[in-house]
Amino acid sequence: MSAKFQDKYRIDSTRLQNWDYGSNGKYFITICTCENEHFFGKITEEKMHLNAIGELADNYWDEIPNHFPYVHLDEFIVMPNHIHGILVIDDPYYRDNSDDMNVQTRHCLVSNKSKQNTGRRRFQNQGNNTISSIIGSYKSIVSKHAHKINPKFEWHSRFYDHIIKDQKELQRIRNYIEFNPKNWKDDKYFE
């Protein structure tokens, strides 16, 4: 059941409730446009041809490490109505705070005495340098500039993530991303 917040119902998070999305790891990310609208270009002869908004999506992805220094980029592609990418968080100073009930906000430290799981704490404060804050920043800057080209541009409100567990899975996902244009007609986002 959705939790009520400020007299509005919210949809529960699809994120793993016991995972810290600011922790070191490899994350497979998919972000779709609203209603799978083809805002980024088209595929012809099994190759993606970016339009102006597609170029923005591509270029701003490359900028992520400039704003999040512990993030490294792996395989990435812009498709007509979505993007796929692998983000690697590799912070040598990361400290697992899963048992720490102090939640850092952007303004002050708040002591939280109740036993909430990581997901509930994250729902209240996603924190800096998490997958959600990285993707939120990316979507925001692309939207800001895309609206100058097409005021109707809109992302889907959510994004999909998958925590990559091992090298074999990493290679499988890299291959999926690389060959996505070639397999476009079989893609679930093809419309």
N, C-alpha and C positions, 0 to 999 in steps of 0.2 A: 504494500500500500504506500502511496506517496505521502510524504510528510507535508503538513500544512505550514506555510511560511508567509508571514505578512498577509494573511487572509487569502492566499492563493495556493493552489496545489502545485507541487513540483513533481517532476518525474525523478524517481530514484536513479542514482548514478549507475552506469554500466561498467564502471571501473571495478577492478578487484578491490574488495573492501579491506583486505589485509596486506595490501601492497603499497609501498611508498613510491609514488610516481616521480619523486625527485631523486630516487636512488640510482646508483650506477647500473647501467644495463643498456641493452639494445631494444629499441621499440619500433615496430612496424606500424606506420601511421597511414590511414586513408582519410581524406577529407573530400566530401562531395559538395557540389553546388546544390542550391535549393532546387528541389524537384528535378534533379539531374539535368538541368539546363546546360546546353553546350556553350559555355562562355569562353573556353580556352583555345578553341581552334578545331581542327578536324584531322582525321586520319585518312590518308590516301596512300595507296600502294604500301600498306603496312608500316607507314611512318607517320609520326605525329608532326603536324604543321601548326605551330603556335601562332595565334593572332596577338594583338597588342595586350590583351588581358592575360593570355597565356604566358607571354613574355614576362609580365609583372610577377605572376605566380612562380615562374621559374627563377627569376632574378632574386626575389625576396627570400626564397628558400635558401639560396646560397649565402644570404646575409645573416642567417640565424647564428652562426658561431661568432659573429662580430658583436652580438648583443648578449649571448649566452656562452661565455668563454669555455665552459666545460662540456659543450655539446660539439660533437663531430658528426659530419654528414656521411652517409653511405649511399647506397643506390637510391635514385629518385627519378620520377617521371611525372610530367603533366599530361593528363589525358583530356579528351574533350570536356568532360564534366566532373572530373575528380583528379586528385593527385595521390600518388603513393610515394612514401619515402621511409627511409630507415634513419632514425635519430639515435645517436650513441651518447649517453651521458657518462662522462668519465671524469669525475671530480676527485682528485687525490685527497681532498680534505673532507669528503663526505663522511658524516657520522650518522649511523643508524639510530634514529630517535624513536623507534617503534614503542619503546617502553616509557618514554619520557612524556609526561602529561602536560608539559609546558608547550603551548602552541605559539609560534612566533607569528605576529601580525606585522603588517607593514608599518605600524606606528608604535607599538609597545609589546611587551611580553605579557601574556595573559595566562594565569595559572588555571588549569582546568582539572578539578578534583574528581569529576565523574569518570568512570571507566568506559570510555568510548573507544570503538575500534578506529583504526587509521582512517578508514573511509569516512566515518562521521566527522572526525576532526578536519579532514580535507574538505568536506562539504561546507564547513563553516569558513575555512581559510585554505585556499589551494596553495598558498605560499609562492615564493619566488623560485625560479629554476626547476619547476616541475613540468612534466609533459603538458599539462593543461595550460600553464602560463606561457609556455613556448608556443604552443599551437594558437592560443588566444591572441598573442602578439602578432604572429604570422598572419592569421586571418584578418586581423584589424588593419594592418598596413596594406595588405593586398586590396581589401575592400575600399579603403580610403582612396587609393589611386585608381582602382577599377571603376568607381562611381564617376570619375571624371570622363571616362571613356563610354561607359554604359551605366546610367543611373539605376537600371534594373538589376544589376549584378547583386547576387546574394549567395552566401554560403548556406549549406544545411546547418542547423543550429548545433549539431553535435559532430564528433569525429570518432573514428574507430581506431583502436589501438590493439596491438598484440605484443606481449612481452616475448622476445626471442630467447629461447632457452639454451640453444647450443649451436655449434658451428654448422652442423648439417642443416638445421632449420634456417639459419642465416643464409646459407648458399641457396636453398630452395626458394626463399623469399626474394633474394637478389635476382634469381633467374625469372621468377614470376614478374617482377617489376620490369626487368630488361625486355622481356618478350611480350609485355602487355599490348603494345601497338599491333604486333603481329597477330595476337590472339583476340583482337578487339571484338570481332563478331561473336565470340563465345563468352565475352565478359558480361558479368551480371549487371554492370552499369551501362551496357550498350543499349541505346534507344534510337 
